[in-house]
């Protein structure tokens, strides 16, 4: 038996339970589940388990727990922090939810949808849209990220400024705990103060407390009018001032407000063929604003034109383009969504998914940029993100022509440089991507004392043998 093989009794029991389609053991079949999207983490696993429903998942988890086999939950495998990648020991199994793809119910009275964990976010969005409703959560990887992973990481995304993170959208959950028991929290209630809010423990737990298998999600009426604009601005302060101008006029109309640095935008325009800059010339920074309403009228267009007209007159905005069709709207959003892919094509990059108070964003970006450029001459500082809710992806791309491995070898120095400044401004080092295995070393200094100890006690209570996604969130040892 190889060092990555399952014990024969466990293998046979899992094969009987899941069938050949649900148990993958050949390296050619499992390798894709052992590497993250960014290609930073390359692990090994004893097998990939692909249960078709909650019952199969629960029985598979119980079998693994009985044999003391570590389990790594995995959804669409789009993690930016290695949160769904097994370690290199080969002892763990990956439990993938990709076969759990049923949309079970859409309730127009409660404005909810009930879906299995393996439904991609895009499929859930499309199903809601077809019913004249909207699932407001939107992220760049929505075509492959699935509902279970989105909830496990408490994803935020583009519309958080109006609708909140995944946590705010999850009314009910069903999850398999580390011993194989099923926690049924599948309630559609907006108000339920009966004991602890257990679902909130699971949302954002990054698969360390259990495997989310089904969820009840809140929906919204489908917007009948939307207005989208891409604006050229001088810097992050100008973008924030523009956000304040829209918020002053009608905060309920703002559906998304995104920031993009000139450096990050240039990478997209140069490396993504389908994303040319739709403005007359490059700018130091950009803001993408989208307004939305369930009303079918033209008041949003008037609001957009009035605010941007005044901003242009005041010099707050130097140029702007308004979408004149749904195709143009999608093209503008594609420019924003391709930032991560463009940075990947540009070479090695270090991700800093941080949040700071809105007022501190301009000073944070300026100070962190200066510090990183001093640390590594030639580094390409490429921040972008959800400036309307204080979340900036302060990403650092290797200097042109630099050695990728040598650059990544300095990742802790770069992340520490950025997060020291984040701490100065009262922010957080993990806004929406999670901790995963990338940033576990930061936890004792950022969430030490009673806070970290309470987290450890919760983990030990639900997973006393540390079998569920070990090595994620908490530093080992």
N, C-alpha and C positions, 0 to 999 in steps of 0.2 A: 504493500500500500504506500503510495507517495505521500509526501508531507502535506499535500493539499487535498488528499482524498477524504471523503466522508467515511466514518465508521460504517462497516457493511450493514449492520442492523438499521442504522439511521437512513442510509441510502435506500435500502429496500422499502422502509416504511414511507419515506417521502415519495419514492417512485410510485408506490401503490396509491398514495393520496393524491398526488398532483399529475401523474401521467407523464409521458415523455415530453410533452410540450411545456410542462410546468417544472421540470427539473433538468437543468443544463449543467453538465459536468466537463465537457470537452473544452479545452482552452480556446479553441477557435470560436466557440459559442459564448464563452464567459468573458473574454478579454475586453470587449466593449463596455462591460459593466464595471470594469476595474480601473478605468481611466476617466478622469474628470474632463469637462468640456474645454478647460484651458490647457489641458495636457501637462499640468504641473504635478499631478499625483498619479502614480502607477502602482497599484497594489496587486494582490492575488487573492483568490477566494477558492474555497473548497467546492462551491457550487453556486448556481443562481437559482433561486426558488421563485416561481411565477404563479402564485395562487390566482384562481379565477374569481374568488369571492371572499367575503369576510370569514365564512366557516372554514374554508381551506386554509386561509391565512392563520387563523387561530390554531388549528390543529398542527400546522407546520411549525409555528412558533413554539407550541407546547413540546413538540418532539425535539426541537433544537435545544430548548431550555433543559429538557430531561437529560440530554447528552452533554450539556455544558458548552454548546457551540455558540460563539459570538454571532450576532446578526446585524447586518448593515441595511437599513431600509433605503430604498432608492425609488425615485419616481422617474421624471424625465431626464435626470442626470445633467442638469444645467447649473449645478452649484458653482459659485465663484470662489468658494473657500474650502473645497475638498470635503464638504459635509456628507457626501454620499459615496465616498470612495473607501474601499477596504484597505487595511494596512498591508504590509508586504509579507506577513507571516503565513498567509494561505490558510489560516484556521477558520476564518469567518465565512459565513454564507451571505450573499446579497439577496435580500428579499425585495423583488421588483413588483410594483403594482401595475405594470403596463397591460396586464390582461383584464384589469377591473375597470371596464370602460362604459358602463351603463349610465345613461341619464335616466333616473328613476321617476322623476316627477317635476312638473313645473306648476306651481300653485299661483293663480292670478289673484286670488283673494288675499293671501298672505304675502304676495310678492316674494316667493322663495323658489329655489330649485334644489332638488335632492340628487346628488351625483356620487358615483363611486370615485375612489381616489385616483384611478388611472386615467380619468377623462382629462384630456389636455385643456388648458385654460381657453385656448382658441375654440375648441369644440363646444365648451360650455357657453362661451360668449355667443357663438353662432346659434346655438339652440335657443338661448334666451331671446336673441334678436329676431329669430323666426316667429316668436310668440309676441312680438311687439314690446319686448322688455329688454333690459340691459343688465348684464353683469359688469359692474363698473371697474373691477380690477383689471389693470392693463400693464403688462411688462414686456420688455423686448423679446424675451424668450417664450412668449405665450403659445407659439406654435408647437413647442415640444415640452415645456414645463407642464406638469400635471397638477391637479387640484390638491392631492395629498402633499406634494412637495411645497406647493405655494403656501399651504396652511402651516406645514411643519417649520417653515422659515419665516412665517408672518410677513410675506412679501408685501411691498408697498406699491411702487410703480407710479405711473404717470398721473393717475386720478386721485391720489391720496389727499391732495389739498382740498378736495371736495367731499370725497366719500370715505376716507379713512383707509387704514391698512387691512390686510386679510382678517385680522383679529376682529375688526368692527363688522365684517361681512359674514362671519361664521356664527350662525345661530345654534346649530346642533352638530354633533360629531359622533361617529362610532369609531372605536379604536381597539386594536389588539394590544394588550399589555405584555410586558416581557415574560410572564409566565404562561401566556396563551389564553388568559381570560379575556372576555370581550366587555369593554366598557361602553354601554349604550347610553348616549347622551343626545339621541336624535329627537330633539324638541324644537319646535318652531317659535317658541315663546320669546317675545321681546323683553318681558319682565319675568324673572324667575330667580328669586333670592333665597332659595331653599338650600342652605348650606354653602359649601365652597363652590366656586365656579370652576369645576374640573376641566371643562373644555379649554379654558384659558391656560391651564398648565401645558396642554398638548400643543396649542397653537404657539409656534415659535420655539418649541423644544428641540427642533432639529433631529427628530427621530430617536432621541436618547431616552424617552419615557414610554414609547410605544409607537405603533404604526397606525396612522389614520387610514381608515378604509372607506368611509362614507361621510358625507357632509351635507348639511342644510345651509345654503347660502342665500343671503339677502339679495334681491334684485331691485332695480329701479325702472320707472317707466322709460321706454325708449325715447331718446331725444329726437324731436322732429325738426329742430333747427340747430345748426352748429356753425360757428364761425372760427376759422383758424388763420393765424398769421405768424409769419417768421419775421423777426425784427432785428436789425443791426443796432447794437448799442456799444458804448465805449468800454464798459466794464461791468462787473457784478453789481456794483452800487447802482448803476443806471438800470440794470435789469430789475433790481429790487424796487427802485423808485417807480418803474413802470408797473410792476405788480401792485404796488400801493395805489397807483392811480386807478387801475381797474377795480381793485377791492373797494376803494372809496365810492365808486359809482354803483357797483352791484356785486357784492361778494358772492352771492348765490349763483351768479352766472358763470363764474370761473370754474371750468371743468379740469383744466390742466395749465400749469405754468412751468416751463422748463428753461434751464440755462445751459448754454454750450460755449465753451471757450473757443477763441480763434484757432488755437493749436489743435484742439480736438476736431473742430469742424474741418480744418484743412486736411486732416488725415482721412476723414470720410469722403470729402470731395475728390481727393487724389487717388484713393485706393478702392473706392466702391464705384464702379462704372455707372450705376444707375442713379447716383446721387450727386449731380452737379449742384453748385451753389445757385439758387434761383434769384439772387440779388445782383446788382450791377457790379459790385466789387467786394472783396473780403473785408471783414470788420474785426476789431479786437475781440468781440464777444457777440453772442446772439441770445435772443429770448424767443421761445415758442409759446404762444398763448392760444388757448382754445376755450371758447365760450359755448355753453350748451343749455338747451331748454326743452322741456316736453311740449311747449307751445309751438304751433306751426305759424310763426309770423316772422317779420323782418326786423324786430326790435334789436336783436343781437347785432345785426349788421350796423345799425345806427350807432349802438354803443361802441362797437369796435372802431368804427370810423371816427367817432368823436374823440375817443381817448387817444387813438394813435395820431389823429390830426393835431391835437394839442401837444402831444409828446414830440412830434416832429417840429412843431413851431418853437417849442422850448429847448430843442436840441437834445432832448433825452433819447430820442431815436433818430438815427441818421438815414435809415432806409427801411422799407417794409414791403412785404408782399402778402396779399390776402388770397386765400384759396377761393377760386371762382367755381369750383366743381368738386365732387367727391374724389375724383382722380387726383386733382391738385392737392386736396387735403391729405390724401394718402401719401403722396410724394413728399410733402413737407414732413409728415410723421416718419417716413422711411429714413429721412436724413437723420432725425433724432435717434431712431432705433438702431441704426447701423454703427453707432459710435463704438460699442464694445467689439464688434467684428472688425472694424477698421483698425482699432488698436491692436487686436490680435495679429492682423496682417502686417502691422508695422514692426513687429518683433516682440520681444519679451516685455511684459508690463507688470507692474505691482499695483494692486487694487486697494484703495482706501475708501471704504464705504462708510462715510462719517456723517454725523449730523451735529449742527451747532444752532444756537438761536438765530433767527432770521437776521437780526440787526448786526450780528457778528460775522456774517458770511463774507462781505467784502474784505474786511481786515484779515480774516482767517485765510482766504485764498491768496491775498497778497503776501502775507507773512510766510505761509507754508511754501509758496512758490519760490520765494527768495531763499529759504532754508534748503530746499531740495536742489536748487540750481547750484548752491554753494557746496552741497555734499557731493554731487556728481555733475561735473561740468558737461554741458551738452545734453543733459537729460531733457526730455520733452514732457513738460508738465501739461496734462490734458484733462482738466476738470470739466465735468458736466453733471447734470442731474436735476433733481426735483427741488429747485430753489424755493418754490412756493411753500414747501413744508420743511425746509431747512436741511434737506438731505443732498449732499454733494458727493459724487463719485470722484474723489481726488486721485485720479489715476496717473501713474508715472510710467512713461514709455522709454525704453532704452535709447541712448544716443544713436543716431544713424551710423551704421557700420560697426557698432560695438558688439562684443561677444555676449550672447544672450545668457549663457551660464554664469559668466562673471558678473553680469548685471544682477541676475536673480540671487546670487550668493550674498548680495547686500540688502536683501529684502527686509530683514529685521531692522537694519539701520534706517532704511527709508521709512518703514511704517512707524518706527518709534519717533522719528523726526516729525512726521505729520501728526501723530497722535499726541505728542507732547504739546503741540500747539492747539489741537482740539481740546485737550484737557484745560488749557489756559482759558479757553473761551466757554467752558462749561458744557462741552458736547459729549458725544459718545463715539467710540471707535467702530461700532457695528450698528448701522441704521436699519438696513433691510436685508442684507445678504446673510446674516448670521455669523457665528464664530467658526463653526466647522473645525477643521484641524489646523487651518492656517494661522489662527490667532489665539489658540488656547493659552499660549504663554503669557498673553496680556491679562487674562482673567484675574489672577491674584492681585495685581496692582490696581485694576479698574473696578473689580467687584469683590474686593477682599472683605475680611472681617465677617460680621454676622450675615451680610448679604450672600456672600459666596458659600458660607457654611450652611445657610438655609437651603440653598440650591443643592448642595451635596446631600443633605439629609433627605430631600425630596427624591433625588435620584436613588439613594440607597434604599428608601422605603419601597419604591416601585420596582427597582431593579437591583436587588441586593448582591447579585453575582456579577454585575456590570457586563451583561451580555448584549444589551441593546445599544448599538452604535457606539462602542467604546472608543475612547480617544478623541471624541468630539466635544466641544465646549469646555470640558474640564481638562486641565493638564494631567497627564499620567504620573503616577507615583505619589 
